[in-house]
Amino acid sequence: MSEADSSTEAAPRGGIRVGAQKFGTALSNMVMPNIGAFIAWGLLTALFIESGWLTGIFSGLKDPGGWVAKIGGWGEYDGAGIVGPMITFLLPILIGYTGGRMIHGNRGAVVGAIATVGVITGSDVPMFLGAMIIGPLGGWLMKKLDGLWEGKIRPGFEMLVDNFSVGILGLLLAILGFFGVGPLVSTFTRAAGNAVDFLVNHDVLPLTSILIEPAKVLFLNNAINHGVLTPLGTAQAAETGKSILFLLETNPGPGLGILLAYTFFGTGNARASAPGAALIQFFGGIHEIYFPYVLMKPRLILAAILGGMTGIFINVLFSSGLRAPAAPGSIIAIYAQTPSDDFLGVTLSVVGATAVSLVVATFLLKIDHSEEMPDLAAATAGMEAMKGKKSSVSSMLTGPDHSRGPITDIVFACDAGMGSSAMGASVLRRKIKKAGFDDVTVVNQAISNLEDTHDLIVTHTDLTARARQSTPSAIHISVDDFMSSPRYDEIVDLLGKTNSAEGASGSPSDGADPTSDSATAAPPAGAVATAPSPTQQALAVESIVLHGTATTRDDAIDEAGRLLVECGAVEESYVASMHEREKSVATFMGNGLAIPHGTNEAKSAIRRTGLSFVRYDEPIDWKGKPAEFVVGIAGAGKDHLTLLNTIAKVFLDADEVERLRAAQTAEEVRDILTEE
């Protein structure tokens, strides 16, 4: 599948906002996994630099061995210690490593880290922005190079080519970083720092709230905060010991004021839920919880803007800032990074932002008093639509949705509608039938065929945003493990809340097979038992390999695809579509099983339904998951679904999986996978 949306993207595609969200997500994905390292650096700075907390404590005492100075790298130890090397080397390398890994796994990560060292040594400022450029670039180039000679390396030379290609590309990018990227980013960083100084010196920095506060509600905060403010703020903090930039977006005051206004002057569910939301926002640092309250009455964005401007103005007035990023934006995290002489300014900035936001929001709610309070649930749904996924805190605002009536129509959707979705639907259907919900149907389907008539849609996490476009009124559940996702149990629990007692019979009827695929393929009862030959034909003995030779995911896909070609099930072009499908969403099912298959567009390359089976003595790294069994799939119609259902049953049973591991012949494997 060539077009798949990340579940963190907004549902509507296209437009400036979605593009900015994608850009912000890419930047934040390099910074957020390493926030702990930023915090560690901030705490080391707070404790051990020349003006740090421990330095003040030991200032009147003799420091035998000078251990405080050694750690901080000041005084006679200037340039040594931990603080300087951490911000100069560790943090940028972590960002470059993460950026490369995002693009091309561990190989991209290593190239990204090597290249980042070149950028660091070629500059005279902390190279966070440089790492954000060179890290992903290294991963992308490594991915392209690997694609050039994929399948063309003689056996036995793979490790030699892999290692030298990483080393040579890393060398070239390190040189490029040293002479090119490093100096350019240094110039840009100094220019950006001068721009910030200009805004501060001319008392116009508070005007940035006009952009920041609306951006937060539109989920563009990652692009602004982690993409721009954190790198610039860290560079500024390295020179001055603190930065006001860390407080521009994280101040909880604007959101807290809005939630307090709803607490005192709101109505209905909004007023009832606002106090709890305020606690989560202020102490937990989850700012997104107040976004629905703004979306209910968009004019309240004015309260957030004025509150944010007030907080920034006070911080400018007191010259206050933080030593390192405060993540999440909790008052606890903010105080943890506040220098000892800045607590007053930071505290007043939060209090002032809260007070102004509260007064303005109260006024706006008061003049709107005659109007009916909009639906908080609808506003929360709108927020989740913009965010592109279910909010982890939204249920606190709205509670479970029991108003849509019983859920009877569930669709498990993927790109082609024949592999991942069929397997997932089989597992989910079994759980639902076992729970006694015999009136609930679970079918698998291609996303392109979805209509907005279904009750609940289940998709891989990377496909949820795409499915929302076709079925906005359905409940959407995201999974990342098709065989044993905990979300399946959540769906069963949801059915217990939404479906009437009459809808759950307590147990399947004696004559019914709860694991059959009747809901998907709709065959008559007993059809599977009376027509075994297509099942046997789909998995030929010649298409079963007990000792696979592949060592990488791509090689394993080639191996499984080649078996499909050799048995006449597909044309050669189908194998390329299997790789295309894997680029968008991994086909790892869980429990050691991967089922690579082609895209929906490649169905014309399928001659007949066929499956291949490869068992590996050493598990394949399948995007971070160990795949011991690889089943290649080519489904011309629905006659492969029964076999997939049986395979699902096998891999949900630890004893059956052990039988597969111990099988000595291809015939034995086929018997295990096709027995009813």
C-alpha positions in Angstrom: 0.0 0.0 0.0 1.5 3.2 -1.1 -0.7 5.7 0.6 -1.1 5.3 4.4 -1.6 7.9 7.0 0.0 7.8 10.4 -2.6 7.6 13.1 -1.2 10.7 14.6 -2.1 12.8 11.6 -5.4 14.7 11.2 -8.2 12.9 9.4 -8.5 15.4 6.5 -5.6 15.1 4.1 -3.9 18.0 2.4 -3.8 21.6 3.4 -1.3 23.7 5.2 -2.3 22.5 8.7 -1.9 18.8 7.9 1.5 19.5 6.2 2.6 21.4 9.3 1.4 18.6 11.5 3.4 16.1 9.5 6.5 18.3 9.7 6.0 18.9 13.4 5.5 15.2 14.0 8.8 14.4 12.2 10.7 17.0 14.3 9.1 16.0 17.6 9.7 12.3 16.9 13.4 13.1 17.0 13.2 15.2 20.2 10.5 13.5 22.3 12.2 10.1 22.7 15.2 12.0 24.1 13.5 14.4 26.4 14.8 12.4 29.3 18.3 13.2 28.3 17.4 16.9 28.0 16.0 16.8 31.5 19.1 15.0 32.8 21.3 17.7 31.3 19.0 20.4 32.8 19.3 18.9 36.2 23.0 18.6 36.0 23.2 22.2 34.9 21.0 23.3 37.8 23.1 21.4 40.3 26.7 21.8 39.2 27.4 24.8 37.0 29.1 27.8 38.7 25.8 29.4 39.7 24.1 26.0 40.4 22.3 24.9 43.5 25.0 22.7 44.9 27.6 25.3 44.1 25.8 27.7 46.3 25.6 25.2 49.1 29.4 24.4 48.9 30.4 28.0 48.4 31.2 28.6 52.0 32.8 25.2 52.4 36.1 23.7 51.2 35.3 21.3 48.4 37.9 18.6 48.8 38.9 17.2 45.4 36.7 19.9 43.7 34.1 17.3 42.7 31.4 19.9 42.2 33.6 21.9 39.9 34.7 18.7 38.1 31.2 17.6 37.4 30.1 21.1 36.3 33.2 21.9 34.3 33.9 25.4 35.8 36.7 27.1 37.5 40.0 25.5 36.9 38.1 22.6 35.3 36.6 24.8 32.6 35.7 22.8 29.5 35.7 19.4 31.4 33.0 17.9 33.5 29.7 16.4 32.3 27.5 19.4 31.5 29.5 20.7 28.5 30.1 17.4 26.7 26.5 16.4 27.2 25.0 19.4 25.4 27.8 19.5 22.8 27.9 15.8 21.9 25.4 13.5 23.6 22.1 15.4 22.9 22.8 16.2 19.2 24.0 12.6 18.6 20.9 11.2 20.2 18.8 13.4 17.9 20.7 12.4 14.8 20.6 8.8 15.7 16.9 8.9 16.3 16.3 10.8 13.0 18.2 8.2 11.1 16.4 5.4 12.8 13.0 6.9 11.9 13.9 6.6 8.2 15.9 3.3 8.0 16.1 1.4 11.2 19.4 0.7 12.9 21.5 1.2 9.8 20.0 4.6 9.2 20.5 5.4 12.9 24.2 4.6 12.8 24.8 6.7 9.7 22.8 9.5 11.3 25.0 9.4 14.4 28.2 9.4 12.5 27.1 12.3 10.3 26.0 14.2 13.4 29.5 14.1 14.8 30.7 15.9 11.6 28.1 18.6 12.1 29.0 19.0 15.8 32.7 19.4 15.2 32.1 21.8 12.2 30.1 24.3 14.3 30.6 26.5 17.4 27.0 26.2 18.8 25.0 23.2 20.0 23.9 21.4 16.8 20.3 20.3 17.5 19.0 21.8 14.2 22.0 20.3 12.4 21.3 16.9 13.8 17.6 17.2 12.8 18.8 17.8 9.2 21.8 15.4 8.8 20.3 12.5 10.9 17.2 11.9 8.7 19.3 12.6 5.6 21.7 9.9 6.5 18.9 7.4 7.1 17.3 8.3 3.7 20.5 8.0 1.8 21.3 4.7 3.5 17.9 3.4 2.5 18.3 4.4 -1.1 21.8 2.8 -1.3 20.5 -0.5 0.2 17.7 -0.5 -2.4 20.3 -0.2 -5.2 22.0 -3.5 -4.5 19.1 -5.3 -2.9 19.1 -8.9 -4.1 22.3 -8.4 -6.2 24.9 -9.3 -3.6 26.6 -12.7 -3.9 26.0 -15.0 -0.9 28.6 -14.6 1.7 29.3 -11.0 1.0 26.2 -9.5 2.6 27.9 -8.5 5.9 30.9 -7.1 4.1 28.8 -4.8 1.9 26.4 -3.9 4.8 29.2 -2.8 7.1 31.4 -1.0 4.6 28.4 0.9 3.0 27.5 2.3 6.4 31.1 3.2 7.2 31.7 4.9 3.8 28.4 6.8 3.7 28.9 7.9 7.3 32.4 9.1 6.4 31.1 11.2 3.5 28.2 12.7 5.5 30.5 13.5 8.4 32.7 15.5 6.0 29.7 17.2 4.5 28.5 18.0 8.0 31.8 19.4 9.0 32.4 21.7 6.0 28.8 22.4 5.0 25.8 21.7 7.3 27.6 22.7 10.5 28.7 26.2 9.5 25.4 26.9 7.7 23.3 25.9 10.8 25.7 27.8 13.1 25.0 30.9 11.0 21.2 30.3 11.1 21.3 29.6 14.8 23.1 32.8 15.6 20.6 34.7 13.3 17.7 33.1 15.1 19.2 33.9 18.5 19.6 37.5 17.4 16.0 37.6 16.3 14.9 36.4 19.7 17.1 39.0 21.4 15.5 41.6 19.1 12.0 40.6 20.2 13.0 40.6 23.8 14.8 44.0 23.7 11.9 45.6 21.8 9.3 44.1 24.2 7.4 42.3 21.4 8.1 38.7 22.4 4.6 38.4 24.0 3.2 38.8 20.5 4.3 35.3 19.7 1.3 34.1 21.7 -0.9 35.2 18.7 0.7 32.2 16.8 1.5 29.8 19.6 -1.9 29.5 21.4 -4.1 28.9 18.3 -1.4 26.5 17.1 -1.7 24.5 20.3 -5.4 24.0 19.8 -4.8 22.9 16.1 -2.1 20.5 17.2 0.7 22.4 15.6 2.5 22.8 19.0 5.0 20.1 18.2 6.2 21.9 15.1 6.7 25.1 17.1 7.8 23.8 20.4 10.0 20.8 19.7 10.9 21.8 16.2 12.0 25.4 16.8 11.8 26.5 20.5 13.6 23.6 22.1 16.6 23.6 19.8 17.0 27.4 20.0 16.3 27.5 23.7 18.9 24.8 24.4 21.5 26.7 22.4 20.6 29.9 24.4 20.7 28.0 27.7 24.2 26.7 26.9 25.4 30.3 26.7 23.4 32.0 29.4 22.3 29.1 31.7 18.6 29.5 30.9 16.2 30.4 28.2 12.8 32.1 28.1 11.9 30.1 25.0 11.3 27.0 27.1 8.3 28.9 28.7 6.6 30.2 25.6 4.5 27.2 24.9 4.6 25.2 28.1 3.1 27.7 30.5 -0.1 26.0 31.9 -1.7 29.3 32.8 -3.7 30.1 29.7 -5.4 26.7 29.6 -5.9 26.6 33.4 -7.7 30.0 33.3 -10.1 28.7 30.7 -10.9 25.5 32.7 -11.4 27.6 35.8 -13.9 29.8 33.9 -15.9 26.7 32.9 -15.7 25.4 36.5 -17.3 28.6 37.9 -19.5 29.8 35.0 -20.0 26.9 32.6 -23.0 24.6 32.4 -23.8 20.9 32.0 -21.1 18.4 31.4 -18.5 21.1 30.6 -18.8 22.5 34.1 -18.9 19.1 35.7 -15.7 17.9 34.0 -13.7 21.1 34.1 -12.3 20.8 37.6 -10.8 17.4 36.9 -9.5 18.5 33.6 -7.8 21.5 35.3 -5.9 19.1 37.7 -4.8 17.0 34.8 -3.7 20.0 32.8 -1.9 21.8 35.6 -0.2 18.9 37.4 -0.1 16.3 34.7 1.0 18.7 31.9 -1.5 17.3 29.4 -2.5 20.5 27.7 -4.7 18.8 25.1 -7.4 18.3 27.7 -8.5 21.9 27.5 -8.6 22.0 23.7 -12.2 20.8 23.5 -13.4 23.6 25.8 -11.9 26.1 23.4 -13.4 24.3 20.4 -16.8 24.5 22.0 -16.6 28.3 21.9 -13.8 29.3 19.5 -13.9 32.9 20.8 -12.2 31.6 24.0 -8.9 31.4 22.0 -8.7 35.1 22.8 -8.5 34.2 26.5 -5.6 31.8 25.7 -3.8 34.4 23.6 -4.1 37.2 26.2 -3.1 34.8 29.0 -0.1 33.6 27.1 1.0 37.2 26.3 0.7 38.1 30.0 2.9 35.1 31.0 5.5 36.0 28.5 5.5 39.6 29.4 6.1 38.8 33.1 8.9 36.4 32.2 10.5 39.1 30.0 10.1 41.6 32.9 11.8 39.4 35.4 14.3 38.0 32.9 13.2 34.5 33.9 13.6 31.3 32.0 14.2 27.5 32.4 17.5 25.6 32.2 16.1 22.9 29.9 12.7 21.9 28.3 9.8 21.2 30.6 8.1 18.1 29.2 5.3 17.6 29.7 4.1 21.1 30.4 3.4 20.4 34.1 4.0 22.9 36.8 6.1 20.2 38.5 8.3 19.8 35.4 8.6 23.6 35.0 9.7 24.1 38.6 12.2 21.3 38.2 14.0 23.2 35.5 13.7 26.7 37.1 16.9 28.4 38.2 17.0 29.2 41.9 16.8 33.0 41.3 13.9 32.7 38.8 11.2 31.1 40.9 9.4 34.4 41.5 9.3 35.4 37.9 8.2 31.9 36.7 5.5 31.7 39.4 4.1 35.1 38.7 4.1 34.3 34.9 1.9 31.3 35.6 -0.3 33.1 38.0 -0.6 36.1 35.8 -1.4 34.0 32.7 -4.0 32.1 34.6 -5.7 35.3 36.0 -5.9 37.1 32.7 -7.1 33.9 30.9 -9.7 33.4 33.6 -11.0 37.0 33.5 -11.3 37.1 29.7 -12.8 33.6 29.4 -15.3 34.5 32.2 -16.3 37.6 30.3 -16.7 35.7 27.0 -18.8 33.0 28.7 -21.0 35.6 30.5 -21.8 37.5 27.3 -22.7 34.2 25.7 -24.9 33.2 28.7 -28.1 33.1 26.8 -26.9 30.6 24.3 -27.1 26.9 24.8 -23.7 25.4 25.8 -22.3 23.4 22.8 -21.8 19.7 23.2 -18.5 18.8 24.9 -18.6 15.4 23.3 -18.9 16.8 19.8 -16.0 19.3 20.6 -13.9 16.4 21.9 -14.6 14.4 18.7 -13.6 17.4 16.7 -10.4 17.6 18.6 -9.7 13.9 18.0 -10.5 14.3 14.3 -7.8 17.1 14.0 -5.4 15.1 16.1 -6.1 11.9 14.1 -6.4 9.5 17.0 -8.3 8.9 20.2 -7.2 11.2 22.9 -5.9 9.4 26.0 -7.7 11.8 28.2 -10.9 12.5 26.3 -12.9 9.8 28.0 -12.4 11.8 31.2 -14.4 14.6 29.5 -17.2 12.7 27.8 -17.3 9.2 29.4 -18.0 6.2 27.2 -20.3 6.7 24.3 -23.4 4.6 24.9 -25.7 6.7 22.8 -25.1 5.1 19.4 -27.0 2.0 20.3 -25.8 -1.6 19.9 -22.8 -2.4 17.8 -23.6 -5.2 15.3 -21.4 -4.5 12.3 -17.6 -4.6 12.7 -15.2 -4.3 9.9 -11.5 -5.1 10.1 -9.9 -3.0 7.3 -6.5 -3.0 5.6 -5.2 -1.9 2.2 -5.9 -5.0 0.2 -8.5 -6.6 2.5 -7.1 -10.1 2.2 -4.2 -10.7 4.5 -3.8 -8.6 7.7 -7.4 -7.8 8.0 -8.5 -11.4 7.4 -6.2 -12.6 10.1 -7.2 -9.9 12.5 -10.9 -10.4 11.8 -10.6 -14.1 12.4 -9.0 -13.5 15.9 -11.5 -10.8 16.8 -14.5 -12.8 15.6 -13.5 -15.7 17.8 -13.3 -13.5 20.9 -16.7 -11.9 20.2 -18.4 -15.2 19.6 -16.8 -16.7 22.7 -18.2 -13.8 24.7 -21.7 -14.7 23.4 -22.4 -11.8 21.0 -23.8 -14.0 18.2 -25.6 -11.1 16.6 -22.3 -9.2 15.9 -20.7 -9.7 12.5 -17.0 -9.2 11.9 -15.9 -9.0 8.3 -12.6 -8.0 6.7 -12.5 -5.4 3.9 -10.2 -3.2 1.9 -10.2 0.4 3.1 -11.0 1.7 -0.4 -14.3 -0.2 -0.2 -15.5 1.2 3.1 -18.8 3.0 3.3 -20.0 5.2 6.2 -22.6 2.6 7.3 -20.5 0.5 9.7 -20.7 0.6 13.5 -17.0 0.0 14.3 -13.9 -0.1 12.2 -10.6 -1.8 13.3 -7.4 -0.9 11.5 -3.7 -0.9 12.0 -2.5 2.2 13.7 -0.9 3.5 10.6 -4.2 3.2 8.6 -6.7 4.7 11.1 -6.5 8.2 9.7 -7.2 7.0 6.2 -10.2 4.9 7.4 -11.7 7.8 9.2 -12.0 9.7 6.0 -14.4 7.1 4.6 -16.2 6.3 7.8 -16.3 9.4 10.0 -19.4 8.3 12.0 -18.0 4.9 13.0 -16.1 4.1 16.1 -12.4 3.6 15.2 -10.1 1.2 17.0 -6.3 1.1 16.2 -4.2 -2.0 16.7 -0.5 -2.8 16.1 -0.6 -6.5 16.9 -3.1 -8.4 14.8 -2.8 -11.7 16.8 -2.9 -10.7 20.4 -3.8 -7.0 20.6 -5.3 -5.9 24.0 -7.7 -3.7 22.0 -9.7 -6.9 21.1 -10.6 -7.3 24.7 -11.6 -3.6 24.9 -13.9 -4.2 22.0 -15.6 -7.1 23.8 -15.9 -4.9 26.9 -17.4 -2.1 24.7 -20.0 -4.6 23.3 -21.0 -5.4 26.8 -21.7 -1.7 27.4 -23.5 -0.9 24.2 -25.3 -4.1 23.2 -28.5 -5.1 25.0 -28.6 -8.2 27.2 -30.7 -9.9 24.5 -27.8 -9.5 22.0 -25.5 -11.6 24.0 -26.7 -15.2 24.2 -24.0 -16.1 26.8 -22.4 -18.8 24.6 -22.5 -19.9 21.0 -25.1 -22.4 20.1 -24.1 -26.0 20.2 -24.3 -26.5 16.5 -22.3 -23.3 15.6 -18.6 -23.1 15.1 -17.5 -19.8 16.7 -14.2 -19.8 14.7 -15.7 -20.2 11.3 -15.3 -17.4 8.7 -19.0 -17.3 7.8 -19.2 -13.6 8.7 -16.4 -12.9 6.2 -16.9 -15.2 3.3 -20.6 -16.0 4.0 -20.5 -19.6 3.0 -23.3 -22.0 3.9 -23.0 -23.8 7.2 -20.6 -26.8 6.9 -19.1 -25.6 3.6 -15.6 -25.6 5.0 -15.8 -29.2 6.1 -17.2 -30.5 2.8 -14.8 -28.7 0.5 -11.2 -29.2 1.7 -9.5 -29.4 -1.6 -9.2 -25.7 -2.4 -7.6 -25.2 1.0 -5.1 -27.9 0.3 -4.4 -26.5 -3.1 -3.8 -23.0 -1.8 -0.9 -24.2 0.3 1.1 -26.6 -1.9 3.8 -28.8 -0.3 6.3 -27.3 -2.8 5.6 -23.8 -1.2 6.6 -24.9 2.3 10.2 -24.3 3.4 11.3 -25.6 6.8 14.7 -23.8 7.0 14.5 -20.3 5.4 17.8 -18.7 4.3 16.8 -15.0 4.6 18.3 -12.9 7.4 16.4 -9.6 6.9 12.7 -8.7 6.5 13.1 -7.7 2.9 14.9 -11.0 2.1 12.2 -12.9 3.8 9.5 -11.2 1.7 11.5 -12.1 -1.4 11.7 -15.7 -0.2 8.0 -16.0 0.5 7.1 -14.2 -2.7 9.4 -16.3 -4.8 7.6 -19.4 -3.7 4.3 -17.9 -4.8 5.8 -17.1 -8.2 7.3 -20.6 -8.5 3.9 -22.3 -7.8 2.2 -20.2 -10.4 0.0 -18.3 -8.0 1.3 -14.8 -8.9 3.3 -12.9 -11.5 6.7 -11.6 -10.7 5.5 -8.1 -10.2 3.4 -9.2 -7.2 6.6 -9.6 -5.1 7.4 -5.9 -5.7 3.9 -5.0 -4.4 4.6 -7.1 -1.3 7.5 -4.8 -0.5 5.4 -1.8 -1.3 2.7 -3.0 1.2 5.4 -3.5 3.8 6.6 0.1 3.5 3.4 1.5 4.8 2.3 -1.0 7.4 4.2 -3.9 8.8 2.5 -7.3 8.3 3.8 -8.8 11.5 0.8 -10.4 13.2 2.2 -11.3 16.6 3.3 -14.6 18.2 6.2 -14.9 15.7 4.0 -14.8 12.6 4.3 -12.4 9.6 2.0 -12.6 6.6 3.5 -10.4 3.8 1.1 -9.8 0.9 0.6 -7.4 -2.0 -1.3 -4.1 -2.3 -4.9 -3.8 -3.4 -3.6 -2.4 -6.7 -1.6 -5.6 -7.3 -4.5 -8.0 -7.4 -4.3 -8.1 -11.2 -1.0 -9.9 -10.8 -2.6 -12.8 -8.9 -3.4 -15.8 -11.1 -4.9 -17.9 -8.4 -5.1 -18.1 -4.7 -1.9 -19.3 -3.2 0.1 -19.3 0.1 3.7 -20.0 1.0 5.2 -20.9 4.3 8.8 -20.4 5.5 10.1 -21.3 8.9 13.3 -19.7 10.2 15.8 -21.2 12.6 16.7 -17.7 13.7 13.9 -15.2 13.9 13.8 -12.3 11.4 13.8 -8.8 12.8 10.4 -7.6 11.5 10.5 -3.9 12.3 11.6 -4.6 15.8 9.5 -7.8 16.2 10.8 -11.4 15.9 9.2 -13.3 13.0 9.9 -17.0 13.1 7.2 -18.0 10.6 6.5 -16.1 7.4 3.3 -16.9 5.4 3.1 -15.3 1.9 -0.4 -14.6 0.8 -2.0 -14.0 -2.6 -5.8 -14.1 -2.5 -7.7 -14.1 -5.8 -11.1 -14.3 -4.1 -12.3 -15.3 -0.7 -11.3 -19.0 -0.8 -8.1 -18.3 1.1 -10.0 -16.9 4.2 -10.8 -20.3 5.6 -7.1 -21.2 5.6 -6.2 -17.9 7.2 -8.8 -18.6 9.9 -7.2 -21.9 10.6 -3.7 -20.4 10.7 -5.0 -17.8 13.2 -6.2 -20.6 15.4 -2.9 -22.3 15.2 -0.9 -19.3 16.2 -3.2 -18.4 19.1 -2.4 -21.9 20.5 1.1 -22.2 22.0 1.0 -26.0 21.7 0.2 -25.8 18.0 3.0 -23.3 17.4 5.4 -25.7 19.1 4.2 -28.4 16.8 5.1 -26.2 13.8 8.6 -25.7 15.3 9.0 -29.4 15.7 7.6 -30.4 12.3 10.1 -32.4 10.2 8.3 -32.5 6.8 6.4 -30.0 4.6 3.4 -32.4 4.7 3.4 -32.3 8.4 3.3 -28.5 8.4 0.5 -28.4 5.9 -1.5 -30.8 8.0 -1.1 -28.6 11.0 -2.1 -25.5 9.2 -5.1 -26.9 7.3 -6.6 -29.3 9.8 -10.1 -28.4 11.0 
